[in-house]
Amino acid sequence: MTQKSWISIVFSFASQCRGKIALSVLCAIISVVAGLIPYWSVYQIITLFIGGLPVMAEVWKWCWIGLGAYAIRFLLYGISTSLSHISAYTILENIRLSLAQRLMKAPLGTVIGESVGKLKSVLVDRVETIELPLAHMIPECISNLLLPVAVFAYLVCIDWRMALAMLVTVPLAFIAFAMMMKNFNKLYADYMESNNYVNGVIVEYVEGIEVIKAFNQSSSSYEKFTKAVKSFKDYTLKWYQSTWKLMNFISAVLPSTFLGALPIGMYLYWTGSLAPQDLVMCLILSLGIVGPLMNFTTYVNETKTVEYAVHDVDKLLHVEELPDTGKPVEVKSKDIQLQNVSFSYNKDSGKQVLSHINLKIPEGKFTALVGPSGGGKSTIARLIARFWDVSDGKITIGGVDIRSMPLAQLADIISFVTQDNFLFNCSIKENIRLGNPDATDEEVYAAAKAACCDEFIQKLDNGYDTMAGDAGNRLSGGEKQRISIARMILKNAPVVILDEATAFTDQENEEKIQQSIAALTKGKTLLVIAHRLSTIKNADQIIVLQNGQVENTGTHQQLLDGDALYRDMWEAHIGAQNWSAGSGKGGNGYVSDRKSTDPMDREI
Amino acid sequence: MFRIVNRLIQWTGKYKRRIYIGFVYAFIHSIFTAIPIMLAAKGLGAVLDDWGGVRPLEGRDIWIMLGAMILAVLGRYLFSYLRAITQESVGYEATADERIRLGDILKRVSLGFFSKNNMGELSAAATTDLSFMEMFAMNMVNTVVNGYITVIVLILFLAFYSPLAGGIALAGVLLSVLFLHLLEARSHQNAPIHQKAQDDMVESSIEYLRGMQVVKAFKQEGVSIAGIRKAYNDSKKINIKIEVEYMPFNCLHLFSLKAASIAIVAVAALLTYNGSMELPTMLMLDMFSFMIFGSVEAMNNAAHVLEVIDATLDKLDGIEHADIIDKNGKDISLQNTDIVFRDVTFSYDKVPVLQNISFSIPQGSTTAIVGPSGSGKTTICNLIARFYDVDSGEVTVGGEDVRNMTCDSLLRNISMVFQKVYLFHDTIENNIRFGNPSATREEIIEAAKKARCHDFIINLPDGYETVIGEGGSTLSGGEKQRISIARAILKNANIVILDEATASIDPENEHLIQQAISELTIGKTVIVIAHRLATIEHADQILVVDKGQVIQKGTHQQLVQQEGLYRRFIMIREQAEGWSIA
């Protein structure tokens, strides 16, 4: 990725508000010019008095001109700032939408691999930090730069030596500023890092509060927490303290334009090359540029904030897309085949999760994947659903490489059931109908009945029309799972993949969930990843995976006879089922002396 | 505005004095800001005297002027630096104190507090909200208080030369404060609207991200993007509306100050015309008029920041005033670990959870609690550990009402293993040591061996030093569970409260976990929320809980004889555990 400057990134989102930005800048410039007029007015008044023959009517005229100029200045300032806020918010909206769309096109595996909280924080919070500096920088930066330049040019016309005298503080401040910024990038990055660390510790503390309450025996806070908070404070204070000397030097010296202007002005008058009213004018103008000069320094910090946020956004905008093709292909059968498939999450450095896998999932049959956790079971299931693309080899359905069929077509073929049962915030009826937008109400009810959810849905206040969001807190995990199974039943895809969907979290619903899964999987090409081996003992084909490779394939009985790993797992499963937690009675008979050195237990 | 600033100063607590000292420096600093203007007036006076032929200008005058200017700038630098070191760091120090204070409070409130307040919001308060305070609190005190100190000092200077001009300047400032006040009122009004737009955006972003898998499975990308597009668009519209609404007040605030400047110039001219003011004084007033309001012009931005700070302070207050559960507890050592519930009633948010529950758990026995989810099983355990207080009745441990004890002295006797394992982002060794901070390395290894995790730990590249959750060292669910059991073993408390995992874990892990639990529970008083048949069957006592009441009590043998929930429950369990697809 080429490192584009943040300004060009920001402006690439500004296409529909270019006009507004231009107008905003124009207004800002006119506003600055109008803001200079009062100086001219006062100069005229002073000239009248120094000339010795002041006329009050003239004085009033110039006062009114000054006042009018201020009115114009702030009117235009208002317009300019409003326009730039409108532009800034439009840019934010565009950035957010592009991010959202990009994520939708990225491989699903990439997105669900990130924490939702983190992605949300980039989409909402990080992007938001750009707004204020952006809205103020567009017009103000330009006008604040322009004003000193204009004043300087004007002073050069009066006397170039005065112009230089006025700016004598600028190089002084600039040297201090350069000294301060010397390590700024590194220090700022360090600061962000320690800030993230302390935030991480705090979040961990809050989330782990139950454990902390239960275990922490002293009355002081968890030591790590206190230490992190204190060392962060010390770090930031040290940093700030080191900058205070220079910072305050700048803020004291930079606005003191009189430092050069007054003595040198007097000297020039003394030598006879400057008229007294010109001296007054120079002094007044050198007061006028103090504000813009000071404002300019604050932008440097804000620029950094924007720069960091924009680069975060940009990184996310460049996540790799999953290629999609347009035209549907004919798929003759639903046989799924993995040919020499290898996969690693990270192309450059990753360890291989799967290496050279060959396996076949025949149409209409029940295939199960078993093996120690980390063996690659879920990865295979997800590759078939194209959460990612394989690194090497290919996956075919009915002989067609899944990469050459449109994603929409693949979605029609496969129902992927997980433990994550997401319901949208619309009515329960609509949530189920998602499975097939053309389904009639009757078909929706039938699917709900098949998934054993008709009964509890009827009991809700508004039945099928209850909003899932309102009901969300009252539905148990098992009930939500059954609603999402009803959705799958309605979808009626020929291939069903159950990824740990049988690891129920809701005990008393377990039986009903089992019923609904039976309804969903009937007559389908079925691939199941199950933790509880008894669930899959009737499978037509059980594939044992270990360390990313196929270890063995067969039926339950064949594997019990011929595969040591499977036999161990089965025995452990049966053993654990009969084992009890207790006070050294009964069930403890199962505590064997066998050390846990078996290979299945190593999983990193 | 001043109310919030005052609140902010009070918030800094023991650092308050330094803020007040800072105000003194700020006061002196503003005098040094005014001096150059007076010097300029003096210099111009000398120039005009020379021009008018009253007194010729000498080279010495210019040198004196230069020296005085340098002194003024140095004075300005000195006092601005002094103010910075006394005042600026207060924000960081007060924030660190506040964070530690929050940490202590959170540890001592009832768990109910955490379900009432969303966890995310609590951590946000201690992280982002306080970061904001850290960065802006002192900045705001400086802008507002020192800004007004400066302008008042300058007005006093002005009034010294011309009371009328001083009066006009004061009027200008008051007028601008009025507009600021209106701005602030508007900002206060808009705060909830703005917050709602922000919340909607967060909510729909999360729904969009969480629902992505389902959206793709059902090809609803268009619908989903339309939803998020609307949320982002609404947020944009509301934000723009708010900004545009503020603009007139902003401009009027600035304009009233500038109008006062022009009025000062006019008054100075009039007085000089009448002969009641000297020309150099007029020139000085003219110069003053351009810089006098500089310190209050930026005040409009402060209004918004202060609104945010006010809301943050409200939130922090809410947390700080949470009820601490063991205020009146004493440190008591228990004689035994019998646990007794007498007529315990407990409701949560006015919804009754337990009603008149009574039972006793003798020392050294195992009690299994079974029942449908939501029946109150977890609540019973939480009441023993006093994560909540009962509404009526009492819970005693070792004959002592738990409410008479401090949380620490009660929890010393209890080890808890939760269903949701929580490990800290720290080394494995430190995670286990959490059970007993004074344990030696040998004791930790011993506990790890008992919990059947020593073997996999030493096979990790960094062994016990492996940091959990980093890089390649993501542990499996079962391994994490065993580490949490090692932690409980190390604590070696006499009461063990166990929430059995419901989600099935890999068979090989399940087996090891059961061994670990066995080590943990030998010879202890055990209360287990049980899901597995084997556990239930072997318990000394089974409590069947339904709708907040204990409806059956006894051993497995006794209960299967009875008609009732227990028998049905066992039947369903037997079926479910043996279930197979197809």
Interface residues (C-beta under 8 A of the other chain):
Chain A: P38 Y39 S41 V42 I45 I46 F49 I50 P54 M56 V59 W60 C63 G66 L67 Y70 A71 R73 F74 L75 Y77 G78 T81 S82 H85 I86 Y89 T90 L92 E93 R96 L97 A100 Q101 L103 M104 L108 V111 I112 V116 G117 L119 K120 L123 V124 D125 E131 A135 N195 V198 N199 G200 V201 I202 V203 E204 Y205 V206 E207 G208 I209 E210 V211 I212 K213 A214 F215 N216 Q217 S218 S219 S220 S221 Y222 K224 F225 T226 V229 K230 F232 K233 T236 L237 Y240 Q241 W244 K245 M247 N248 F249 S251 A252 V253 S256 F258 L259 L262 P263 G265 M266 Y267 Y269 W270 P276 L279 V280 L283 I284 L287 G288 V290 G291 K351 F366 P372 S373 G374 L407 A408 A411 D412 I414 S415 F416 T418 D420 F422 F424 N425 L434 G435 S476 S484 R487 K491 L498 T502 A503 F504 T505 D506 Q507 E508 E510 E511 Q514 I517 A518 T521 L526 V528 H531 R532 L533 S534 T535 I536 K537 N538 A539 D568 M569 W570 A572 H573 G575 A576 Q577 N578 W579 S580 A581 G582 S583 G584 K585 G586 G587 N588 Y590 V591 S592 K595 S596 T597 D598 M600 D601 R602 E603 I604
Chain B: P36 I37 L39 A40 G43 L44 A46 V47 L48 D50 W51 L57 G59 D61 I62 W63 M65 L66 M69 I70 A72 V73 R76 Y77 S80 Y81 A84 I85 E88 S89 Y92 E93 T95 A96 R99 I100 G103 D104 L106 K107 L111 F114 M119 G120 L122 S123 A126 T127 T128 S131 E134 Q198 M201 V202 S205 I206 E207 Y208 L209 R210 G211 M212 Q213 V214 V215 K216 A217 F218 K219 Q220 E221 S224 I225 I228 R229 Y232 N233 S235 K236 N239 I240 E243 V244 M247 P248 N250 C251 L252 L254 F255 K258 A259 S261 I262 V265 A266 A269 L270 T272 Y273 L279 M282 L283 D286 M287 S289 F290 M291 G294 E297 G364 S365 T366 P372 S373 G374 A385 F387 C407 D408 L411 R412 I414 S415 M416 F418 Y422 F424 H425 D426 F434 G435 N436 P437 R452 D455 F456 N459 L460 G472 S473 T474 L475 S476 G477 G478 E479 R487 K491 L498 E500 T502 A503 S504 I505 D506 P507 E508 N509 E510 H511 L512 I513 Q514 Q515 I517 S518 T521 I522 G523 K524 V526 V528 A530 H531 R532 L533 A534 T535 I536 E537 H538 A539 D540 I572 R573 Q575 A576 E577 G578 W579 S580 I581 A582
